[in-house]
Amino acid sequence: MGCSRYAELSRAELATLVPELLLMGQLIDRSGMAWCIAAFGREEMLQVAIEEWAAASPIYTRRMQQALGYAPAVPGQGDVVTIFKGLQLDIGAPPQFMDFRYTVHDPWHGEFRLDHCGALVDVEPMGADYVRGMCHDIEDPTFDATAIATNPHAQVRPIHRPPRVPADRSPHCAWTVTIDPAFPEPAPVPALAVNERSRAALLELAPIDPSDEGLADYAGPLLSDVDFAAFSHSALVRIADEVCLQMHLLDRGFTLAVAERVETDAELLKLRRKQLTGIAGIGAERLARALDLPRDPAGALRAIWLHPLLNPAAYVAASADAAAITVAPGPADEDAAWISLCGPDWPDALRAIAGAVDPHLDARVTASPRGGWQVEVVAGEERPEAEEVAVTRFSTGASFVFEPRRSIPITPA
């Protein structure tokens, strides 16, 4: 299981980092889908999005339930509170950027609305067809795919949703969640079974230490907003590692979906690397700002070390000293995960991370004498931002600022 790289951070730093990681995961699609539109067109892009999320969210939803002690006592018989807790810890619904507000009527009936949907704000300028694609075509199967991870008889249905009429309608959308044994179980996408056999899906992480100061689980009442600062250091480390695995599972879903639509491995590799470069740069920029990393080679090396590209440590094998990070073959390579795309022959994602910390910084990647490869950060002339990073910056999530929130228990209405 190994020690987490995030264990090096303080409890306060982790409480800041976790929502950043959740938002970073949401922005993966802002990076990847632009290139899918160019390669396959809008309709096929929608299908890629559906397949990738439906192949990933049921796996990581159950993982988080187990990690934080709110899994249903009988598998497959969870209630709406369990579903809502899962959404609060899901890269598909990062806090505040996707501002879910919950109502619980009883264990089998609930509602949620989005007072702010960052994904909608990103897509509305692209026109009504793109809004319908996201809020109808993608949401219908993927909301259910997430809910049935808790109970196969759960259904998520719209009360109202975009395109917004009038244009400034608030909340942005509203949905019911109903669990009824009479509801038929939807068929999973075929890629889910493939993803369930991955090293990411089966990876064991260190359990949370119940003696550590702070909350060790989310077994208590559903809260209006998760107060990450209330969790223990041990719990926050586990949450951070699980959120990184959510990203890797989503990327595997993306890879499986794209692979069905390209003719050559070279095309698949090109699209995957474009997706990774965009999220590498924007993610590193947010990470460096959130943790106040120094804008020097040491700070950029730290950003690489803490980036989901290299985490969790039990998944991506790496070691570090003051001068460089050395990456060795590990479980992530067996999954052909992000790290397998990187190395001396393709340093672009690592260069994007370094440049996000400061545009005068660059990553130099060389083969390691001990096997694998190593990356060091050097200072030089200012470099322009990579096109893939600029495309991802289109999302308002790139500059989104989290605000303090009160965490209030939600009781049945």
RODO-2510 file (C-alpha; in nm, 4 decimals, decimal comma):
residues 413
     n   res          X          Y          Z
     1     m     0,0000     0,0000     0,0000
     2     g     0,2891     0,2359     0,0702
     3     c     0,3026     0,5879     0,2076
     4     s     0,1137     0,8676     0,0377
     5     r     0,3037     1,1665    -0,0988
     6     y     0,0225     1,3796     0,0390
     7     a     0,1137     1,2697     0,3931
     8     e     0,3973     1,5243     0,3689
     9     l     0,1436     1,8090     0,3723
    10     s    -0,0099     1,9605     0,6840
    11     r    -0,3737     1,9068     0,7725
    12     a    -0,4527     2,2669     0,6730
    13     e    -0,2744     2,2281     0,3382
    14     l    -0,4664     1,9088     0,2684
    15     a    -0,7985     2,0754     0,3484
    16     t    -0,7112     2,3335     0,0820
    17     l    -0,5797     2,0766    -0,1634
    18     v    -0,8726     1,8311    -0,1698
    19     p    -1,1324     2,0629    -0,3290
    20     e    -0,8631     2,1699    -0,5746
    21     l    -0,8125     1,8075    -0,6761
    22     l    -1,1878     1,7599    -0,7164
    23     l    -1,2058     2,0623    -0,9451
    24     m    -0,8981     1,9462    -1,1346
    25     g    -1,0742     1,6192    -1,2091
    26     q    -1,3767     1,8037    -1,3468
    27     l    -1,1517     2,0006    -1,5813
    28     i    -1,0181     1,6836    -1,7445
    29     d    -1,3082     1,7023    -1,9882
    30     r    -1,2506     2,0704    -2,0575
    31     s    -0,9097     1,9531    -2,1762
    32     g    -1,0040     1,6352    -2,3581
    33     m    -1,3392     1,7010    -2,5220
    34     a    -1,2257     1,9959    -2,7329
    35     w    -0,9912     1,7624    -2,9168
    36     c    -1,2607     1,4962    -2,9482
    37     i    -1,4905     1,7492    -3,1180
    38     a    -1,2142     1,8273    -3,3663
    39     a    -1,1422     1,4584    -3,4271
    40     f    -1,4909     1,3044    -3,4273
    41     g    -1,7520     1,5818    -3,4303
    42     r    -1,9976     1,6892    -3,1619
    43     e    -2,2228     1,3812    -3,1605
    44     e    -1,9374     1,1364    -3,1139
    45     m    -1,7811     1,3624    -2,8507
    46     l    -2,1019     1,3283    -2,6498
    47     q    -2,0804     0,9504    -2,6699
    48     v    -1,7167     0,9560    -2,5565
    49     a    -1,8180     1,1636    -2,2537
    50     i    -2,1037     0,9287    -2,1646
    51     e    -1,8902     0,6170    -2,1959
    52     e    -1,5918     0,7540    -2,0021
    53     w    -1,7978     0,8691    -1,7007
    54     a    -2,0205     0,5608    -1,6978
    55     a    -1,7089     0,3408    -1,7053
    56     a    -1,5495     0,5195    -1,4097
    57     s    -1,7983     0,6734    -1,1651
    58     p    -1,9560     0,3486    -1,0367
    59     i    -1,6085     0,2208    -0,9428
    60     y    -1,4789     0,5266    -0,7648
    61     t    -1,8143     0,5990    -0,5979
    62     r    -1,7971     0,2633    -0,4202
    63     r    -1,4302     0,3124    -0,3347
    64     m    -1,5035     0,6421    -0,1572
    65     q    -1,7980     0,4903     0,0292
    66     q    -1,5707     0,2188     0,1661
    67     a    -1,2847     0,4568     0,2433
    68     l    -1,4987     0,6994     0,4450
    69     g    -1,7284     0,4521     0,6155
    70     y    -2,0635     0,5432     0,4609
    71     a    -2,1091     0,2391     0,2352
    72     p    -2,4529     0,0771     0,2702
    73     a    -2,4663    -0,2077     0,5218
    74     v    -2,6013    -0,4290     0,2449
    75     p    -2,4246    -0,3710    -0,0891
    76     g    -2,6592    -0,2265    -0,3476
    77     q    -2,9177    -0,1121    -0,0928
    78     g    -2,7960     0,2382    -0,0190
    79     d    -3,0288     0,5367     0,0231
    80     v    -3,0424     0,8888    -0,1193
    81     v    -2,8181     1,0243     0,1588
    82     t    -2,5465     0,7797     0,0499
    83     i    -2,5884     0,8935    -0,3107
    84     f    -2,5655     1,2602    -0,2107
    85     k    -2,2544     1,2063     0,0027
    86     g    -2,0922     1,0401    -0,2951
    87     l    -2,1683     1,3358    -0,5203
    88     q    -2,0000     1,5683    -0,2707
    89     l    -1,6756     1,3713    -0,3114
    90     d    -1,6952     1,3187    -0,6874
    91     i    -1,4785     1,4881    -0,9505
    92     g    -1,7969     1,5211    -1,1533
    93     a    -1,9396     1,7574    -0,8918
    94     p    -1,6575     1,9640    -0,7370
    95     p    -1,7806     2,1819    -0,4478
    96     q    -1,9031     2,5331    -0,5284
    97     f    -1,8004     2,5141    -0,8961
    98     m    -2,0878     2,2661    -0,9260
    99     d    -2,2955     2,4052    -0,6392
   100     f    -2,5258     2,1169    -0,5478
   101     r    -2,7940     2,1920    -0,2869
   102     y    -2,9688     1,8868    -0,1408
   103     t    -3,3137     1,8077     0,0011
   104     v    -3,3903     1,4731     0,1650
   105     h    -3,7573     1,3745     0,1994
   106     d    -3,6969     1,0224     0,3291
   107     p    -3,4385     0,7478     0,2632
   108     w    -3,5836     0,6789    -0,0824
   109     h    -3,6749     1,0255    -0,2081
   110     g    -3,4687     1,3398    -0,2447
   111     e    -3,3913     1,6335    -0,4668
   112     f    -3,0943     1,8439    -0,5622
   113     r    -3,0539     2,1676    -0,7475
   114     l    -2,7481     2,3433    -0,8837
   115     d    -2,7367     2,7041    -0,7715
   116     h    -2,4285     2,7391    -0,9910
   117     c    -2,3078     2,4989    -1,2600
   118     g    -1,9593     2,5875    -1,3794
   119     a    -1,9856     2,3337    -1,6599
   120     l    -2,3005     2,5056    -1,7887
   121     v    -2,1365     2,8477    -1,7729
   122     d    -1,8514     2,7059    -1,9822
   123     v    -2,0799     2,5524    -2,2437
   124     e    -2,3549     2,8170    -2,2821
   125     p    -2,1417     3,0431    -2,5057
   126     m    -2,1093     2,7493    -2,7480
   127     g    -2,4832     2,7445    -2,8166
   128     a    -2,8000     2,5529    -2,7321
   129     d    -2,6958     2,2316    -2,9092
   130     y    -2,3931     2,1966    -2,6826
   131     v    -2,6038     2,2794    -2,3758
   132     r    -2,8581     2,0092    -2,4646
   133     g    -2,5758     1,7690    -2,5328
   134     m    -2,4338     1,8152    -2,1849
   135     c    -2,7508     1,8673    -1,9802
   136     h    -2,9659     1,6070    -2,1591
   137     d    -2,7638     1,3551    -2,3603
   138     i    -2,4734     1,3217    -2,1144
   139     e    -2,6461     1,3846    -1,7820
   140     d    -2,9311     1,1329    -1,8209
   141     p    -2,7160     0,8179    -1,8445
   142     t    -2,4255     0,9403    -1,6308
   143     f    -2,6343     1,0580    -1,3332
   144     d    -2,7998     0,7160    -1,3289
   145     a    -2,4643     0,5396    -1,3671
   146     t    -2,3403     0,7180    -1,0554
   147     a    -2,6600     0,6607    -0,8563
   148     i    -2,6831     0,2871    -0,9325
   149     a    -2,3405     0,2369    -0,7774
   150     t    -2,5289     0,2899    -0,4491
   151     n    -2,8608     0,1291    -0,5432
   152     p    -2,9421    -0,0305    -0,8816
   153     h    -3,3040     0,0843    -0,8459
   154     a    -3,2165     0,4544    -0,8188
   155     q    -3,3294     0,7020    -1,0838
   156     v    -3,2281     1,0662    -1,1275
   157     r    -3,4825     1,2680    -1,3242
   158     p    -3,5048     1,6391    -1,4157
   159     i    -3,7485     1,8869    -1,2660
   160     h    -3,6066     2,1508    -1,4992
   161     r    -3,2764     2,1891    -1,6786
   162     p    -3,1039     2,3992    -1,9438
   163     p    -3,1175     2,5467    -2,1974
   164     r    -3,2254     2,8131    -1,9517
   165     v    -3,5500     3,0021    -2,0154
   166     p    -3,5217     3,2827    -1,9283
   167     a    -3,1480     3,3018    -1,9971
   168     d    -3,0626     3,3949    -1,6367
   169     r    -3,2824     3,1280    -1,4744
   170     s    -3,1696     3,0210    -1,1296
   171     p    -3,1141     2,7598    -1,0019
   172     h    -2,9452     2,6360    -1,3154
   173     c    -3,1194     2,2992    -1,2892
   174     a    -3,3112     2,0783    -1,0424
   175     w    -3,3519     1,7007    -1,0194
   176     t    -3,5334     1,4325    -0,8223
   177     v    -3,3666     1,1169    -0,6929
   178     t    -3,5996     0,8239    -0,6328
   179     i    -3,5239     0,4687    -0,5243
   180     d    -3,7951     0,2132    -0,6035
   181     p    -3,7540    -0,1651    -0,6333
   182     a    -3,9912    -0,1499    -0,9311
   183     f    -3,7381     0,0500    -1,1334
   184     p    -3,5463    -0,1755    -1,3745
   185     e    -3,1684    -0,1956    -1,3396
   186     p    -2,9999    -0,0142    -1,6306
   187     a    -2,7392    -0,2049    -1,8278
   188     p    -2,3826    -0,0833    -1,7605
   189     v    -2,1599     0,0264    -2,0462
   190     p    -1,9277    -0,2579    -2,1576
   191     a    -1,6191    -0,0537    -2,0677
   192     l    -1,7160    -0,0629    -1,6993
   193     a    -1,6266    -0,4322    -1,6717
   194     v    -1,2901    -0,3623    -1,8346
   195     n    -1,2182    -0,0730    -1,6001
   196     e    -1,3204    -0,2788    -1,2967
   197     r    -1,0263    -0,5107    -1,3675
   198     s    -0,7711    -0,2265    -1,3758
   199     r    -0,4959    -0,1774    -1,1216
   200     a    -0,6528     0,1606    -1,0373
   201     a    -0,9876     0,0014    -0,9521
   202     l    -0,8319    -0,2715    -0,7370
   203     l    -0,5580    -0,0640    -0,5728
   204     e    -0,5383    -0,0922    -0,1947
   205     l    -0,4574     0,2268    -0,0059
   206     a    -0,3585     0,2656     0,3584
   207     p    -0,6630     0,2723     0,5885
   208     i    -0,7548     0,5885     0,7765
   209     d    -0,6152     0,6031     1,1303
   210     p    -0,9207     0,6389     1,3593
   211     s    -0,7024     0,7748     1,6425
   212     d    -0,5874     1,0748     1,4402
   213     e    -0,7339     1,4108     1,5510
   214     g    -1,0438     1,5033     1,3519
   215     l    -1,3106     1,3120     1,1623
   216     a    -1,2043     0,9722     1,0353
   217     d    -1,5168     0,9119     0,8254
   218     y    -1,8361     1,0615     0,6826
   219     a    -2,0690     0,8235     0,8663
   220     g    -2,2595     1,1083     1,0323
   221     p    -2,5400     1,3196     0,8857
   222     l    -2,5358     1,4562     0,5325
   223     l    -2,3901     1,8082     0,5386
   224     s    -2,4871     2,1007     0,3169
   225     d    -2,1177     2,1542     0,2388
   226     v    -1,8355     1,9186     0,3300
   227     d    -1,6011     2,0858     0,5782
   228     f    -1,2721     1,9333     0,4713
   229     a    -1,0910     2,1040     0,7598
   230     a    -1,2937     1,8891     1,0015
   231     f    -1,1379     1,5685     0,8700
   232     s    -0,8249     1,4262     1,0256
   233     h    -0,4886     1,4429     0,8532
   234     s    -0,5108     1,0695     0,7879
   235     a    -0,8597     1,0969     0,6360
   236     l    -0,7584     1,3879     0,4121
   237     v    -0,4587     1,1948     0,2819
   238     r    -0,6843     0,9041     0,1895
   239     i    -0,9420     1,1342     0,0272
   240     a    -0,6699     1,3053    -0,1793
   241     d    -0,5360     0,9707    -0,2995
   242     e    -0,8869     0,8475    -0,3834
   243     v    -0,9614     1,1631    -0,5821
   244     c    -0,6441     1,1074    -0,7850
   245     l    -0,7603     0,7534    -0,8563
   246     q    -1,0940     0,8971    -0,9725
   247     m    -0,8974     1,0916    -1,2339
   248     h    -0,7020     0,7862    -1,3457
   249     l    -1,0204     0,5800    -1,3734
   250     l    -1,1853     0,8575    -1,5736
   251     d    -0,8834     0,8770    -1,8028
   252     r    -0,9058     0,5003    -1,8530
   253     g    -1,2721     0,5431    -1,9460
   254     f    -1,1713     0,8191    -2,1873
   255     t    -0,9032     0,5967    -2,3386
   256     l    -1,1394     0,3025    -2,3863
   257     a    -1,4010     0,5258    -2,5503
   258     v    -1,1567     0,7020    -2,7815
   259     a    -0,9896     0,3729    -2,8776
   260     e    -1,3224     0,2598    -3,0254
   261     r    -1,3233     0,5618    -3,2568
   262     v    -0,9697     0,5844    -3,3947
   263     e    -0,8023     0,3736    -3,6598
   264     t    -0,4478     0,3686    -3,5211
   265     d    -0,2671     0,3637    -3,1879
   266     a    -0,0887     0,6806    -3,2978
   267     e    -0,4205     0,8688    -3,3148
   268     l    -0,5163     0,7462    -2,9683
   269     l    -0,1796     0,8470    -2,8273
   270     k    -0,2076     1,1939    -2,9813
   271     l    -0,5501     1,2615    -2,8281
   272     r    -0,4497     1,1254    -2,4878
   273     r    -0,1387     1,3412    -2,4777
   274     k    -0,3341     1,6523    -2,5719
   275     q    -0,5808     1,5832    -2,2899
   276     l    -0,2978     1,5273    -2,0417
   277     t    -0,1009     1,8386    -2,1394
   278     g    -0,4034     2,0623    -2,0867
   279     i    -0,4916     1,9281    -1,7433
   280     a    -0,1254     1,9085    -1,6429
   281     g    -0,0767     2,2810    -1,6954
   282     i    -0,4047     2,4125    -1,5546
   283     g    -0,3939     2,1676    -1,2640
   284     a    -0,0392     2,2687    -1,1735
   285     e    -0,1262     2,6374    -1,1917
   286     r    -0,4120     2,5912    -0,9444
   287     l    -0,2070     2,3602    -0,7225
   288     a     0,0848     2,6028    -0,7046
   289     r    -0,1470     2,8911    -0,6178
   290     a    -0,3399     2,6949    -0,3553
   291     l    -0,0271     2,5694    -0,1773
   292     d     0,1702     2,8914    -0,2338
   293     l     0,4589     2,7055    -0,3929
   294     p     0,7730     2,9085    -0,4668
   295     r     0,8022     3,0151    -0,8297
   296     d     1,1424     2,8554    -0,8720
   297     p     1,2783     2,5154    -0,9816
   298     a     1,2209     2,3678    -0,6351
   299     g     0,8580     2,4841    -0,6376
   300     a     0,7995     2,3418    -0,9858
   301     l     0,9550     2,0098    -0,8858
   302     r     0,7209     2,0090    -0,5871
   303     a     0,4242     2,0737    -0,8186
   304     i     0,5220     1,7718    -1,0298
   305     w     0,5585     1,5596    -0,7132
   306     l     0,2091     1,6528    -0,5878
   307     h     0,0295     1,6546    -0,9249
   308     p    -0,2241     1,3741    -0,9884
   309     l     0,0005     1,2690    -1,2769
   310     l     0,2321     1,1189    -1,0104
   311     n    -0,0282     1,0172    -0,7525
   312     p    -0,1222     0,8224    -0,5555
   313     a     0,2221     0,6921    -0,4594
   314     a     0,0912     0,3333    -0,4410
   315     y    -0,0031     0,3652    -0,8091
   316     v     0,2846     0,5680    -0,9586
   317     a     0,6323     0,4547    -0,8564
   318     a     0,8628     0,7530    -0,8021
   319     s     1,1314     0,8872    -0,5712
   320     a     1,2761     1,2344    -0,5268
   321     d     1,5772     1,4274    -0,4060
   322     a     1,6481     1,7997    -0,4083
   323     a     1,7513     1,7969    -0,7744
   324     a     1,5178     1,5566    -0,9551
   325     i     1,2284     1,3134    -0,9469
   326     t     1,2911     0,9599    -1,0692
   327     v     0,9973     0,7618    -1,2095
   328     a     1,0126     0,3821    -1,2279
   329     p     0,7743     0,1251    -1,3758
   330     g     0,4768     0,0536    -1,1481
   331     p     0,1039    -0,0317    -1,1365
   332     a     0,0131     0,2802    -1,3360
   333     d     0,2155     0,1549    -1,6304
   334     e     0,0186    -0,1697    -1,6293
   335     d    -0,2931     0,0435    -1,6807
   336     a    -0,1203     0,2582    -1,9453
   337     a    -0,2080     0,5533    -1,7204
   338     w    -0,0991     0,9141    -1,7693
   339     i     0,2548     0,8551    -1,6441
   340     s     0,3103     0,5932    -1,9159
   341     l     0,2677     0,8672    -2,1761
   342     c     0,5613     1,0639    -2,0352
   343     g     0,9376     1,0220    -2,0617
   344     p     1,2427     1,1466    -2,2515
   345     d     1,0639     1,1023    -2,5854
   346     w     0,7632     1,3113    -2,4729
   347     p     0,8210     1,5624    -2,1904
   348     d     0,5388     1,8007    -2,2858
   349     a     0,3079     1,7374    -1,9868
   350     l     0,5958     1,7792    -1,7412
   351     r     0,7057     2,0950    -1,9215
   352     a     0,3476     2,2253    -1,8927
   353     i     0,3573     2,1722    -1,5150
   354     a     0,6892     2,3549    -1,4794
   355     g     0,5726     2,6395    -1,7023
   356     a     0,2505     2,6757    -1,5040
   357     v     0,4532     2,7506    -1,1905
   358     d     0,6551     3,0113    -1,3809
   359     p     0,6865     3,0584    -1,7599
   360     h     1,0670     3,0839    -1,7247
   361     l     1,0855     2,7273    -1,5911
   362     d     1,1219     2,4139    -1,8003
   363     a     1,1333     2,0396    -1,7338
   364     r     1,4296     1,8384    -1,8567
   365     v     1,3571     1,4656    -1,8846
   366     t     1,6328     1,2064    -1,9263
   367     a     1,6695     0,8315    -1,8967
   368     s     1,7632     0,7235    -1,5446
   369     p     2,0780     0,5126    -1,4987
   370     r     1,8771     0,3029    -1,2509
   371     g     1,5962     0,2397    -1,5015
   372     g     1,2916     0,4487    -1,5829
   373     w     1,3495     0,8195    -1,6270
   374     q     1,4047     1,1340    -1,4257
   375     v     1,2875     1,4922    -1,4481
   376     e     1,4613     1,8057    -1,3251
   377     v     1,3475     2,1657    -1,3536
   378     v     1,5698     2,4351    -1,5016
   379     a     1,5315     2,8119    -1,5405
   380     g     1,5708     2,9816    -1,8750
   381     e     1,3949     3,2063    -2,1209
   382     e     1,0208     3,2633    -2,0964
   383     r     0,8201     3,0007    -2,2868
   384     p     0,4764     3,0499    -2,4422
   385     e     0,1859     2,8586    -2,2954
   386     a     0,1120     2,5285    -2,4688
   387     e    -0,1895     2,5316    -2,6992
   388     e    -0,3488     2,2481    -2,5002
   389     v    -0,3263     2,4499    -2,1777
   390     a    -0,4749     2,7555    -2,3481
   391     v    -0,7698     2,5448    -2,4688
   392     t    -0,8362     2,4165    -2,1158
   393     r    -0,8137     2,7718    -1,9814
   394     f    -1,1372     2,8363    -2,1714
   395     s    -1,3136     2,6906    -1,8673
   396     t    -1,4082     2,9280    -1,5879
   397     g    -1,2754     2,6533    -1,3597
   398     a    -0,9227     2,7622    -1,4448
   399     s    -0,9652     3,0803    -1,2396
   400     f    -1,2459     2,9737    -1,0044
   401     v    -1,1990     3,0807    -0,6412
   402     f    -1,3347     2,8750    -0,3521
   403     e    -1,5033     3,0612    -0,0653
   404     p    -1,5545     2,9682     0,3014
   405     r    -1,8871     2,7943     0,3648
   406     r    -2,0790     2,6901     0,6773
   407     s    -2,1416     2,3176     0,6983
   408     i    -2,5006     2,2488     0,8127
   409     p    -2,6536     1,9028     0,8717
   410     i    -2,9392     1,8213     0,6338
   411     t    -3,2436     1,6565     0,7908
   412     p    -3,5465     1,5115     0,6049
   413     a    -3,7722     1,7902     0,4803
***
